[in-house]
Structure formats: C-alpha cells, structure tokens
C-alpha cells in the first residue's frame, strides 16, 4: 500500500519529512522504519532504541535512548522532527508490574511531554485493541467503544491509562495532531523468536508447531480475536504520520481468529472445553515461571471486542495485503525455523527463548 501523494497541479509539493520512531527495533518498529524509509515523502528517519542494531535501512540513523524517567534527553532528540511515532513497550517482567509501568506509562508520558516541548506537530501513538473494555465477539465495534481495558492485566491496564493521558494531552495541546493506532495481534516471520520469548518461553516446543503435529486446538468460550500482519500495520502507521488525520484507528485483517480457523491452519481438530482448567494450568505455569505470559492477559484476550476497521480504510486509504491466516501462518513458519532479525528484540540468539 502506498500513501497517496498530493497532486502537483494543486499546489507545491510538501517538503519530505523527518520522522522519529521511538522503539524502532521490535516487531512493529522494524516494519515501521522500513515502511518510512521506502516512502519518497520521508526525507529521513531517526530510530530510537535501547540498543543500536546492526541493521542499516536506507535513510535511517540510529540513536541509543532510554525513555524511562532519568533516561535520554528526548526533547533534544525530537527537535526538528516533523512527526514522532511512539512504539516503545516492555511486556516483561509480568511478575513485576511496577517495572513495566515505569517504562510503558511513565516513559510514554515523557515521550508525549517531549513532543510538545520540542514543537513536533504530529504524535502517532501505539495503542492497542487491549485498551478496549470487554466487548462483543459476534459483531464489531468502532473507535467509540470505551477504552478502560481489563484492569487485572498489566498490559491492558497500561494501554487504557495512556488513553486517558492522551485525552488530557489533546485538550492541552490542540496544536499537535495526535493519532492513536489500535491494532489487533501483530505477527510476521521475523517476530517469531521475540514473541516466543515474551509469551511462551521455552515451554513451547517450536519445532512441533507445524500442521498435523498438534492434535487439537482448545475451543474456549470467548476465544475469538483479530490478527494482522505487522507490515500491514506499518503501512497504516506511515499513512497516519503523513496524512492530515487525527484520532483513533482500529487495525485488523480478516477473518477473525478462533478455534476453528486455528484448527484449519494446524490441520487439527477443535475441542470444545471450558476456559477454567486452561486458565488454571497457565496460572500454575506462570507462578512456577515456566511461562512468561500472565494468566491475567489470557483473561483479557477472552474479553476483547472485535473491531470495525472502516475508518482506517476510509481515511488512511488502507487495506491489509495479508489475511489474518497468512500472518499467523508466516509467524508459525518463523517459530519452526527460529526466524528473527539483526536487532536486539528480534534476535533469535537472545537468551530466554
């Protein structure tokens, strides 16, 4: 997908933009940097990350930066930027939510404040379907659905809190164009090693996650969610930075993922069962530190609404190039092959996975 460019007969072409990407080396950040670097409307990209990668995309320079309180001088790093895309997020450790709060909430507030102090006119923030309050699984909701998250899970609690922070921020800074992106679950081949470390750990035998080897997929009440290829999400982020839009945008591909769809992907059967024993097993494994994903996040997933993405299609001229099935199949292939990239978050050789 390409972002529409202005008609040269309607006036002077805008100068190419300089965009700063905060959290530029993870699953989403690496795709966003590549999408921006390939767009002629972008002059240059500054990628901020805690560890500078070996990866060298065109038009991109790297800067080591920590967004937590006491970290980098973000105002200096943002000065002169035409847009800041904020993607930095820490998923672990789920056993110490105060640590993720320090990065995800306090660090994000530092980013927002620095955007204003540096005079950057555009802020694009990575919110999530996880910011939404529990909602329906049999119909879709638009961006007006309440964003109070699921309070027991740190991830959804933090995403929802930042929605409230941005409510006040937009009121106090009407001169800044603020965009909130709310994607579903994001997958690509290169994210497989990182996502295995974050959510499954070593308990998942990745080489066995192949069609025909898993006998059954649990069909749990509420197990219906939306997925999206990360590169398709990146196209929407690029459009949000370049086009004169503001507000929230849902992002997801078709079809919604449920036990039946997953069973077809894995050539398995779906097995109807209650959520309680699965949740109990996950909770026990989490307490024993056998899996890193919190059972509270499992609870949240079963309550997430399905999103209507009409606004993104209409205002961003956005259409995903991959189906949700293609995104998940690519991710599973990455799991089996140990796929990754030459960045610290995406490295297949990083300890813990």
C-alpha positions in Angstrom: 0.0 0.0 0.0 1.3 3.5 -0.8 0.3 6.7 0.9 -1.4 9.0 -1.6 0.8 11.8 -2.7 -0.6 15.3 -3.4 -1.5 16.3 -6.9 1.4 18.6 -8.1 -1.1 20.7 -10.0 -3.0 21.6 -6.8 0.0 23.4 -5.2 3.6 23.0 -4.2 4.6 19.5 -3.1 5.3 19.3 0.7 8.9 19.0 1.7 9.9 15.4 2.6 9.5 14.8 6.3 11.9 13.8 9.1 10.3 11.2 11.4 11.5 9.9 14.7 10.4 6.3 15.6 10.6 5.5 19.3 11.0 1.8 19.9 12.3 1.2 16.4 13.8 -2.3 16.6 11.0 -4.6 17.7 8.2 -6.3 15.9 6.3 -3.2 14.9 9.2 -0.7 14.9 11.3 -2.6 12.4 8.4 -2.7 10.0 7.5 1.0 10.5 11.1 2.0 9.9 11.3 0.0 6.7 7.9 1.5 5.5 9.0 5.0 6.2 12.5 4.5 4.6 10.8 3.3 1.4 8.4 6.3 1.1 9.6 9.2 -1.0 7.6 11.6 1.2 10.0 10.8 4.0 13.4 12.5 3.9 15.0 10.8 6.9 14.2 8.6 9.9 15.8 8.6 13.3 15.3 5.2 15.1 15.5 5.3 18.9 16.2 2.1 20.8 17.9 1.0 24.0 20.5 -0.9 21.9 21.6 0.2 18.4 21.2 -2.6 15.9 23.5 -3.8 13.2 20.6 -3.5 10.7 21.1 -0.4 8.4 17.9 0.5 6.4 18.1 3.4 4.0 17.6 7.0 5.1 17.8 5.9 8.8 20.2 6.8 11.6 20.1 5.1 15.0 20.3 6.7 18.4 20.6 4.7 21.7 17.9 6.1 24.1 16.0 5.0 27.2 12.6 6.6 27.6 12.3 5.8 31.3 12.5 8.6 33.9 16.1 9.7 34.1 16.8 8.5 30.6 17.7 10.2 27.4 17.1 13.9 26.6 14.1 13.3 24.4 13.5 17.0 23.7 16.9 17.2 22.1 16.3 14.0 20.1 12.9 15.2 18.9 13.8 18.8 18.0 13.4 19.3 14.2 11.2 16.3 13.7 8.0 16.5 11.6 6.4 13.6 13.4 7.2 11.2 16.3 5.8 7.6 16.2 5.9 6.1 19.6 6.1 2.3 19.7 8.3 1.5 22.7 6.8 -1.0 25.0 8.0 -3.5 27.6 6.0 -6.7 28.0 8.1 -8.4 30.7 8.5 -9.0 33.6 4.8 -9.8 34.2 5.7 -10.7 37.8 6.9 -7.1 38.5 4.2 -4.8 37.0 5.8 -1.7 38.6 8.8 -2.3 36.3 6.6 -2.4 33.1 4.6 0.6 34.4 7.9 2.6 34.7 8.7 2.1 31.0 5.3 1.9 29.4 3.4 4.6 31.3 6.0 6.9 32.8 8.2 6.5 29.7 5.3 7.2 27.4 4.4 10.3 29.3 8.0 11.5 28.9 7.7 11.0 25.1 4.4 12.9 25.0 5.8 15.8 27.0 9.0 15.9 24.9 6.9 16.1 21.7 5.2 19.2 23.0 8.4 20.7 24.4 10.3 20.2 21.1 7.4 21.6 19.0 6.8 18.5 17.0 3.5 18.9 15.2 2.5 15.2 14.9 2.4 12.4 17.5 1.4 8.9 16.5 0.9 6.6 19.5 0.7 2.8 19.5 -2.4 2.0 21.5 -4.0 -1.5 21.1 -7.1 -3.5 20.9 -6.1 -4.2 24.5 -7.1 -0.7 25.5 -10.8 -1.5 24.9 -13.2 -2.5 27.6 -14.7 -6.0 27.3 -17.0 -6.2 24.3 -18.9 -8.4 21.8 -17.5 -11.4 19.9 -20.4 -11.6 17.4 -20.2 -8.1 16.0 -17.6 -5.4 15.6 -17.3 -2.1 17.4 -15.8 1.2 16.2 -13.3 3.5 17.8 -16.0 5.0 20.1 -16.1 1.8 22.2 -14.9 2.5 25.8 -11.2 2.2 26.4 -11.0 1.1 30.0 -9.1 -2.1 29.3 -9.2 -5.2 31.5 -8.0 -3.9 34.9 -6.3 -7.2 36.1 -3.9 -7.4 33.2 -0.9 -5.0 33.3 -0.7 -4.7 29.5 -4.4 -3.7 29.1 -4.3 -1.5 32.2 -1.3 0.4 30.9 -2.7 0.8 27.4 -6.0 2.1 28.9 -4.3 4.5 31.2 -2.4 6.1 28.4 -5.7 6.6 26.5 -6.7 8.8 29.5 -3.4 10.6 29.4 -3.9 11.4 25.8 -7.4 12.7 26.4 -5.9 15.4 28.6 -2.9 15.9 26.3 -5.1 16.6 23.3 -7.1 19.1 25.3 -3.9 20.9 26.5 -2.1 20.7 23.1 -4.6 21.4 20.4 -1.8 22.4 18.0 -0.5 18.8 18.0 -2.1 16.3 15.7 -2.5 13.2 17.8 -3.2 9.8 16.2 -3.9 6.6 18.3 -3.4 3.3 16.5 -5.4 0.3 17.9 -4.2 -2.8 16.1 -5.1 -6.4 16.8 -2.5 -9.0 17.4 0.5 -8.4 15.2 2.6 -11.2 13.5 5.3 -11.6 11.0 8.0 -14.2 10.4 10.8 -12.1 11.9 8.9 -11.6 15.1 8.6 -15.3 16.0 11.7 -15.6 18.3 10.8 -12.4 20.2 7.2 -13.3 20.7 8.1 -16.8 21.8 10.3 -15.3 24.5 7.7 -12.8 25.6 4.6 -15.1 25.7 5.6 -18.7 25.7 9.2 -19.1 26.8 11.0 -22.4 26.5 7.9 -24.4 27.3 6.7 -24.1 23.7 8.4 -26.8 21.5 8.6 -24.5 18.5 9.7 -27.3 16.1 6.4 -29.1 16.8 4.2 -26.2 15.9 3.5 -27.5 12.4 0.4 -28.6 10.6 -0.5 -32.2 11.5 1.6 -32.5 14.7 -0.8 -30.8 17.1 -3.9 -33.0 17.6 -6.4 -30.4 18.9 -7.0 -26.7 19.4 -9.0 -25.8 22.6 -12.3 -24.2 21.7 -12.7 -21.9 24.7 -15.6 -19.5 25.4 -14.5 -16.1 24.2 -11.6 -17.3 22.1 -12.1 -15.1 19.1 -9.6 -12.4 18.3 -8.2 -10.3 15.4 -4.8 -10.6 13.9 -2.8 -8.5 11.4 0.5 -8.8 9.5 2.9 -6.3 11.1 3.9 -4.9 7.7 0.3 -4.0 7.1 0.1 -2.3 10.4 3.3 -0.4 9.5 1.6 0.9 6.3 -1.2 2.3 8.4 1.3 4.0 10.8 3.1 5.5 7.9 -0.1 6.9 6.5 -1.1 8.3 9.9 2.2 10.2 10.1 1.9 11.6 6.6 -1.8 12.3 6.1 -3.8 15.1 7.9 -5.8 12.7 10.1 -6.2 12.6 13.9 -8.0 10.4 16.5 -8.1 6.6 16.8 -7.9 3.9 14.1 -8.7 0.2 14.5 -6.5 -2.1 12.5 -7.2 -5.7 11.8 -7.4 -8.2 8.9 -10.0 -10.8 8.1 -11.0 -13.4 9.2 -11.2 -13.2 13.0 -9.2 -16.0 14.5 -11.0 -18.6 16.6 -10.5 -22.3 17.3 -12.0 -23.4 14.0 -9.6 -21.2 12.0 -6.6 -22.1 14.1 -7.5 -25.8 13.7 -7.6 -25.5 9.9 -4.2 -23.8 10.0 -2.7 -26.6 12.1 -4.7 -29.4 10.4 -6.0 -30.3 13.8 -9.5 -30.6 15.3 -11.1 -28.1 17.6 -12.1 -29.4 21.1 -14.7 -27.6 23.0 -13.7 -27.1 26.6 -14.2 -24.6 29.5 -11.7 -21.9 30.0 -11.3 -22.5 33.7 -8.9 -25.6 33.5 -6.8 -23.9 30.8 -6.6 -20.8 32.9 -5.6 -22.8 36.0 -2.9 -24.6 34.1 -1.5 -21.4 32.7 -1.6 -19.7 36.2 0.3 -22.6 37.7 2.9 -22.5 35.0 3.2 -18.7 35.4 3.7 -18.9 39.1 6.4 -21.5 38.6 8.0 -19.2 36.0 7.6 -21.9 33.3 5.8 -19.4 31.0 6.2 -15.6 31.0 2.7 -14.7 29.9 0.4 -13.8 32.8 -3.0 -15.6 33.2 -4.5 -12.1 33.5 -3.6 -11.4 29.9 -5.3 -14.7 29.0 -8.4 -13.4 30.8 -8.2 -10.1 28.8 -7.9 -11.9 25.4 -11.2 -13.8 26.1 -12.9 -10.5 26.7 -11.6 -8.3 23.8 -14.1 -6.9 21.4 -13.9 -7.4 17.6 -13.0 -4.2 15.9 -14.6 -2.4 12.9 -11.8 -1.0 10.7 -13.8 1.0 8.3 -12.3 4.3 9.4 -8.8 3.2 8.6 -9.9 2.0 5.2 -11.7 5.3 4.5 -9.4 7.9 6.0 -6.0 6.3 5.6 -6.8 4.6 2.2 -5.6 1.5 4.0 -6.2 -2.1 3.1 -4.2 -5.0 4.5 -2.3 -7.0 1.9 -2.3 -10.2 4.0 -5.2 -12.0 5.6 -5.0 -12.9 9.3 -4.5 -16.5 8.3 -1.4 -15.6 6.2 0.0 -13.5 9.0 -0.4 -16.4 11.5 1.0 -19.0 9.0 4.0 -16.8 8.4 4.6 -16.4 12.1 4.3 -20.2 12.8 6.8 -20.8 10.0 9.1 -18.4 11.8 8.6 -20.3 15.0 9.6 -23.5 13.4 12.7 -22.1 11.7 13.8 -19.8 14.6 13.4 -16.6 12.5 14.5 -13.2 13.6 16.3 -10.1 12.6 19.6 -8.3 13.4 18.1 -6.2 16.2 18.2 -6.9 19.9 14.5 -7.6 20.4 14.2 -9.7 17.3 17.4 -11.7 17.6 16.9 -15.4 17.5 20.0 -15.8 19.6 18.9 -13.7 22.5 18.8 -15.7 25.8 15.4 -16.6 27.2 13.8 -18.2 24.2 
